[in-house]
Amino acid sequence: MNYKIINKQVFEQAQLRSVSDVEFTEEELKDGMKLAVSKKDATLTLYLVDIDGQKKFDVRWDDSSEIFSGWYSAWDNFSWCLSIVDTQND
């Protein structure tokens, strides 16, 4: 596995069902809840964020950020970024 799961409970929930009931701390409301991070590039992360009361997924890498409404789209993007990181650092 080329990534580390940071919040296993929410990470697994996102794969199976809605994350609309996930509670955020004040800090997580502001910065997002980190779900996973690349082992080779700590700037590549998958977050759960709250945007205007809606839970969305945010794939962040270096200074870029891409928001996704659904888990599968976010995971596909995160996985694609992981594959790029893996080939860059070999």
LINRA-V268029 format. One record per residue. N is the residue number from 1. RES is the residue in one small letter. PHI is phi as a letter, one per 20 degrees, with the letter a starting at -180 (* if undefined). OMEGA is omega in radians with two decimals (* if undefined). NEAR is the number of other C-alpha atoms within 8 Angstrom. Layout:
BEGIN
{{N	RES	PHI	OMEGA	NEAR} {N	RES	PHI	OMEGA	NEAR}}
END
This chain:
BEGIN
{{1	m	*	-3.09	3} {2	n	e	3.08	7} {3	y	b	3.12	10} {4	k	d	3.08	9} {5	i	e	-3.11	9} {6	i	e	3.14	8} {7	n	c	-3.02	9} {8	k	f	-3.09	8} {9	q	f	-3.11	6} {10	v	f	3.09	10} {11	f	g	3.14	11} {12	e	f	3.11	8} {13	q	f	-3.11	10} {14	a	f	-3.13	10} {15	q	f	-3.00	8} {16	l	d	-3.05	6} {17	r	b	-3.11	6} {18	s	f	3.07	7} {19	v	d	-3.09	9} {20	s	f	-3.12	6} {21	d	e	-3.14	5} {22	v	f	3.13	6} {23	e	e	3.11	4} {24	f	d	2.93	8} {25	t	f	3.10	6} {26	e	g	3.14	6} {27	e	f	3.13	8} {28	e	f	3.06	10} {29	l	f	-3.10	11} {30	k	e	-2.99	6} {31	d	d	-3.06	7} {32	g	n	3.13	11} {33	m	d	-3.12	10} {34	k	f	-3.14	11} {35	l	d	-3.10	14} {36	a	b	3.13	13} {37	v	b	3.08	15} {38	s	f	3.08	13} {39	k	f	-3.09	8} {40	k	e	-3.11	9} {41	d	b	-3.05	8} {42	a	f	3.10	8} {43	t	e	3.12	9} {44	l	e	-3.05	14} {45	t	c	3.04	14} {46	l	d	-3.11	14} {47	y	d	2.87	13} {48	l	d	-3.09	12} {49	v	c	3.07	13} {50	d	d	3.13	10} {51	i	c	-3.13	7} {52	d	l	3.10	4} {53	g	n	3.12	5} {54	q	d	3.08	7} {55	k	e	3.13	11} {56	k	c	3.12	12} {57	f	d	-3.08	14} {58	d	c	3.04	13} {59	v	e	-3.11	14} {60	r	d	3.11	13} {61	w	b	-3.04	9} {62	d	l	-3.12	6} {63	d	d	3.12	5} {64	s	d	-3.12	6} {65	s	b	3.10	8} {66	e	c	-3.07	7} {67	i	e	3.12	9} {68	f	c	3.10	10} {69	s	f	-3.05	9} {70	g	d	-3.14	8} {71	w	g	-3.01	10} {72	y	f	3.09	7} {73	s	f	3.13	9} {74	a	f	-3.12	15} {75	w	f	3.09	8} {76	d	f	3.14	8} {77	n	f	3.12	9} {78	f	f	3.14	12} {79	s	f	3.11	8} {80	w	f	3.11	8} {81	c	f	3.09	9} {82	l	g	-3.13	12} {83	s	f	3.09	8} {84	i	f	3.12	8} {85	v	g	-3.12	10} {86	d	f	-3.12	9} {87	t	f	3.13	7} {88	q	f	-3.00	6} {89	n	e	3.13	6} {90	d	e	*	4}}
END
